[in-house]
Amino acid sequence: MTQQSSSWRPASWLRGAALYQIYPLSFRDRNGDGWGDLDGVLDGLEHVASLGVDGVWISPFYPSPWKDFGYDVADHRAVDPRMGTLAGFDRVVERAHGLGLKLLVDLVCGHTSDAHPWFVDSRRSRTGERADWYVWADARPDGTPPNNWLSVFGGAAWSWEPRRRQYYLHHFLSSQPALNLHCEAAMQAVCDTAAFWLERGVDGFRIDAVDFFAHDPELRSNPPALWGEAEPPLKPFALQRHVHDMMHPSVTEMLAKLRAVADRYPGRVLLGELSSQPGAGQRMAAYCTGRGLDAAYTLSLAKQPFTAKGFAQALTGTPRPEAICWSLSNHDVERAASRWLPPGADAGDFNALLAVLTAALPGTICLYQGEELALPNAVLKQHELRDPFGITYWPDFAGRDGSRTPIPWRAAEPNAGFGAGEPWLPLAASHAPLAIDRQEREAGSPLSVWRAALRLRRTQPALSAGSVGAVEERGGVLAFERAVDGQRLLAVFNLTGQPAEHPLKGKGELTPLALPRAPGAAGPERSADGRTLVLPPLAAFLAAQGSAT
């Protein structure tokens, strides 16, 4: 089992917790304007609490031009009128705490909207109070940008600002200028924003795009990446090794400053989002220390095929897997129910496997709204897209809107109970039959499976608080052990659409746990001699272990 590291951040309530991500624009619309709002979040919190999670993460609700749908923040310390009011937010905090839920909000530290007063001031001249709050650089002698850095969304990462006669850096949209967190005043403003929300009672933050906090101060160009394919990649960002534009070692110093703010409020936590760039496990180790994050997630795994090898590498690729937050679906990736379902496999069997596998993983787990309903990714037409990422790369990449469509509450109501007005993104016809009210009445529904899986995690200490070890991958089968205070569990998962076997020699006495399954699904069985576990397609097996023989 993994050994404790003295430099690791002490365990917080986040370690072992189950979170639920709310993307408020698509959660529930109370006022009927077609956009989800904080009153809709308030209405839906009872459903979230009924799942058995420990807390919620609410994606941005701040004032914004909505060019990146909330992640282009125009005021970090207010609520967008479309979403509600600060008083309404306070009611959400109070209700969440009344239901026993912790509450995290998004802290977008690395960039703002170009409509933010900070940037409006900074772009005016090179000598103003906020002149250095953003990343500015002179043009090269031929007028081109200062280096070859690229935006994640495509094109150069630099845009010309005629008022300053300089370029400014933007890692995403040109309307999302990068803050210069090397500037003490800018970093202090971000820390003051964190304190503002902590004073309002939040239990911590999900911190956006941590790897983009800091860059090479010398602005050196990135070297090219090796690309062996016949055609260039769809997104040119993949043609560089991102060693200078992001992931600078000073990221840890910036996290330490945020940590110092959070530590003024006992029990508050920091959950970071890391990029999918190579070495995410090692960066997780560097960031999740006594002076940094409590936990972190990366979408590296979610962007890979659904394989035992991928999960095994994720479990063994960081010195402390207990610091991983497993976000297998969220607002930035295709829903797992579509992305990972093996061809020809049963959707109910896959949902049950995903629920038990998620519940068995070490560290923190995070469900994305609608995941408990087994929602597939919505398929949108080109004219229905809102996401600038998808609009740019259509049709080869449809963007993120398919995972952001409104979730269904009541099957028979207009817009499946999301709200009276026309939704900002169309509600998928395939989602209405999976509405919450219908699944509440169906035995063996995906919703009941997720509730049972989360209950298993709460009632088995080894799953919520145990270390992880003995990680194996054999073909399509993933196996690992969880242990705490004398309790040891063996977990085995067949991640394929074909039957599989797993040897049990040396595993000792095994007492299988009852697991939630799709209606009619067969469970694993032991061979006649007891030495082999025979697993149907997409089957899960958890068992308490006695002494090895």
Buried (B, 14 or more C-beta within 10 A) or exposed (E): EBEEBEEBBEEBBBBBBBBBBBBBBBBBBBBEBBBBBBBBBBBBBEBBBBBBBBBBBBBBBBBBBBBBBBBBBBBBBBBBEBBBBEEBBEBBBEBBEEEEBBBBBBBBBBBBBBBBEBBBBBBBEEEEEBBBBBBBBEBEEEEEBBBBBBBBBBBBBBBBBEEBEBBBBBBBBBBBBBBBBBBEEBBEBBBEBBBEBBEBBBBBBBBBBBBBBBBBEEBBBBEEEEEEEEEEEEBEBEBBEBBBBBBBEBBBBBBEBBBEBBEEBEEBBBBBBBBBBEBBBEBBBBBBBEBBBBBBBBBBBBEBEBBBBBBBBBBBBBBBBBBBBBBBBBBBBBBBBBBBBBEEBBBBBBBBBBBBBBBBBBBBBBBBBBBBBBBBBBBBEEEEBBBBBBEBBBEEEBBBBBBBBBBBBBBEBEBBBBBBBEBBBBBBEEBBEBBBBBBEEEEBBBBBBBBBBBBBBBEBBBBBBBBBBBBBBBBBBBBBBBBBEEBBBBBBBBBBBBBBBBBBEEBBEBEBBEBBBBEEBEEBBBEEEEEBBBBBBBBBBBBBBEEEE
